[in-house]
Amino acid sequence: MIKSLFKHSTIYFSGLFVSKLLTTIVWILIARLFAPVIFGQVVLYLTFIQLATYFANFGLNQWYQKQIEHHQYQRGLLLNKILNARLITLFLSLIILGFFLFFTKSFSLSASIFTLLTLIPDSFLAIGEGYYLEQKKGLRVALKSASMAVVIFIALPFIKQPFLFEKITVANLLAELVTVLWFYPWFEFKNFCFVSFKQSLQVLRSSINYALLIFTSFFYARGDHLVINYSLGAKALGLYGAAYRYLEALSLIPTALSHNLFPISAKKQGVSRDSLVHIVGLMVVSGLIISIFLFFLSNFLVIKLIGPAYGEVIQPLKIFSVVLFLFFVNAPLSTVVQSSNYLKSFLPYGIINTVLNIILNLVLVTRYGIVSAAWVMLITEVTGLLINYYFIKKIYCISIGVTPLS
């Protein structure tokens, strides 16, 4: 099981590495070309897209993987159910984000419209991701980001002269449209039919626990971005976002492992305790090595690659090196917990940890700046590790050896 898991995770990681490399090059170029305040606007724009997408996904990908395993649905039939439910959440996300952008005036009217239009292809990309991950086609999922990065890279000269923020929203919309053409399993669309509103609501009710988990994870990972932007301004968000992009790029291995481990741990036979110990051990060693490199290369990654204008982010990046190590340790533990029957019991703890993260950011960011946001993430990543360990002990006290987690 471990050999198969790391084989698929390695393939997925390889694709993610190429994608993240291209994506990282693109955002480094954007950061070098434009001032931190403009880069902050880009980070805020991407945060809004991710927020709306996480809301509209409503845990449907995880629900899909669970249903395929336990009820032996035909993929086409189940995909049809998800697509119908996703149309409802897409409509709601368009309304909610539209009202928010209108009343806060975060962007111009045209930029807001292009932002909303991007949610449409993004919804199909999200559905396709769950579809392919269940079939262990991680490489295809990983190359999705590479496709988008290439389109935006080609569009960079158009964005730069003369610069208009609206051009970035147009370029990203174009990137999503190009990617969805080859990524989404359109051959499954031939059997699409509308189901009743009641049936779609039943699907959404079934996925609500996963939805709450996803919301919690998102606000945990992106709540600090919103607090920084509306407390300190776009420039501060641009600085913090530059450091955070390195954290995202280097968390490829735990991301790949989590995505490939979930379908395995969601099965009836689950993951044995010995297997989990071996997985965690490998993650600790690899995480320690990568985190040490990040710590000692922080100056180079900031000053040499992005530019002296971003010098303030060296300290947050060094703090993120420790956070990155905890990402590696937490990844297999949280995946096993979240795919188990303890999900409903785990949710309140996860929500409390997220609320703690946001409260600490609200209290500290205005007073101590972006460095405090990095410290807050480190603190709540430690509390998250303690929560995961608590539930892992509960899960594996059931029996010794192979433990039924579902």
Sequence and secondary structure as in RCSB ss.txt:
>XXXX:A:sequence
MIKSLFKHSTIYFSGLFVSKLLTTIVWILIARLFAPVIFGQVVLYLTFIQLATYFANFGLNQWYQKQIEHHQYQR
GLLLNKILNARLITLFLSLIILGFFLFFTKSFSLSASIFTLLTLIPDSFLAIGEGYYLEQKKGLRVALKSASMAV
VIFIALPFIKQPFLFEKITVANLLAELVTVLWFYPWFEFKNFCFVSFKQSLQVLRSSINYALLIFTSFFYARGDH
LVINYSLGAKALGLYGAAYRYLEALSLIPTALSHNLFPISAKKQGVSRDSLVHIVGLMVVSGLIISIFLFFLSNF
LVIKLIGPAYGEVIQPLKIFSVVLFLFFVNAPLSTVVQSSNYLKSFLPYGIINTVLNIILNLVLVTRYGIVSAAW
VMLITEVTGLLINYYFIKKIYCISIGVTPLS
>XXXX:A:secstr
 HHHHHHHHHHHHHHHHHHHHHHHHHHHHHHHHS HHHHHHHHHHHHHHHHHHHHHHTTHHHHHHHHHHHH   H
HHHHHHHHHHHHHHHHHHHHHHHHHHHHH  S HHHHHHHHHHHHHHHHHHHHHHHHHHTT HHHHHHHHHHHHH
HHHHHHHHHHTTT HHHHHHHHHHHHHHHHHHHS GGGGGG     HHHHHHHHHHTHHHHHHHHHHHHHHHHHH
HHHHHHH HHHHHHHHHHHHHHHHHTHHHHHHHHHHHHHHTSTT   HHHHHHHHHHHHHHHHHHHHHHHHTHHI
IIIIII GGGGGGHHHHHHHHHHHHHHHHHHHHHHHHHTSTTHHHHHHHHHHHHHHHHHHHHHHHHHH HHHHHH
HHHHHHHHHHHHHHHHHHHHHTS SSS    
